Amino acid sequence: MTETLCDSGAVKLKAGKNVSADLTPAQYTLMINQAESDIVMEMRADVVAGYAGYTDSKKKILEDATSSKAALVAINYDMSGYTSRTEAQTMLDLNSEIYSNAIKKLKDKSPYQDFLGVA
């Protein structure tokens, strides 16, 4: 599969400079594809298929959600590179919050009725 809603660079940025260097491009693509699928299920619409038709603003919210969701997996892959478990947990907490807030915004029909053009 391809990376549609974000790229591996966005995931690495969200996972922080101490994310494992052992992760391969194929593993990043897998994490991104899984995050994309999760967002499709959350939205109950194929936002990946409709991506090309969205405005830049809509694309950035989808990128934010996808990269944070994938970063959770990247951080959990190997936490030994982080300076402490607390640092890794903080990264996990932050990305979880970003993902939850982005999904909430995407699902919110008010004041931006039908933000993504999905019912």
N, C-alpha and C positions, 0 to 999 in steps of 0.2 A: 504494500500500500504506500501511498504518498503522505507527506505531511501537508495538511491543508490549513488548519487553523493557527498553527504556529510552527516555528522551526526549532531545531535543537539548541540554537544559540539562546533563544528566549528561555528554554528550560534550564540551561546551564546558568544563566544569569539569576534565575529564581532560586536555584539550588545552592548558589554561592560558590565562592572560589575554592572551597574545600571539598567540593563534590568529587567523588571517585573519578580518577583519570582512566580507570579500567573500563568504563562504560563505552561501548562501541556505537558507531553511527546507527547500526541496525537496532541496537537496544533502545536508543533514543527514539527512533522511528516507531518502534513497538509501543513505547510508553505514550507517545503522542497519539498514535492511533487508538489506543485504549482510552485515553482521556477524551478524544473526539467522540468515541462511541458512547462514553458515559454522558457527555453533554447532549448528544442526540436523544438518549433515553430521558434525560432530565427535561429536555424541551419538548419531548414527544413529537418531534419533527426533525427531518434530516437537514439540519443547519449546515452540514458539511457540503451536501449537494447544492444548496442554495447560496453558498458562500460568495460566489462571483458577483451576485446581484446585490450584495449588501454595501452600505456606505462604509467609508473608512472608519467612522466612529463605531459602528456595529462590529466591524472586523476586529477593532482593538479590544473590545470587551470580550469577544470570543477568544482572542489570543491570550488575554490576561487569564481567563478561566482555564484554558487548555494548558498553558505553560505552568501554571501553579499546580494543577492536578498532576501533570507529568513530573514536576519537580518533587512532589511527595514521594514518588516511587524512586526517583534518582537518589534522593537523600537516604531513603531506607535501604538502598542497595548495599551501601557500605558506609557506616558512620565513623569509621576509624580515622578518616582524614580530618574530621572536625576537631577543633581544639578541646571540646568537651561534649558530653552528652547534652548538656544544657544548651550549647550552641546549636546542635543538631535539632533538638526539640523546639527551640525558638524558630528555626527555619521551617520546621514542620507546621508549627502553630500558625505562623504568618501566612504560609501558602494555603493552608486549609481555610483560613479566614478570607483570603483574597478569592479563592475559588467559590466559597459559599456566598460571598457578597456579589460576585459577578453573576452567578446563577440566579440569585434573587433579583438582580436588576433585569436580567434577560427575561425572567418570567413575569415581572411586574407589568401589568397592562395599564397602569395609571401612574403618572400622567402621560406616558408614551404609549398610547394604544397600539398594540400589535407591532412592537418595536422591530421584530425580525420578520414580520409578514407571515407568522404562523398563528394558528388558532389556539 
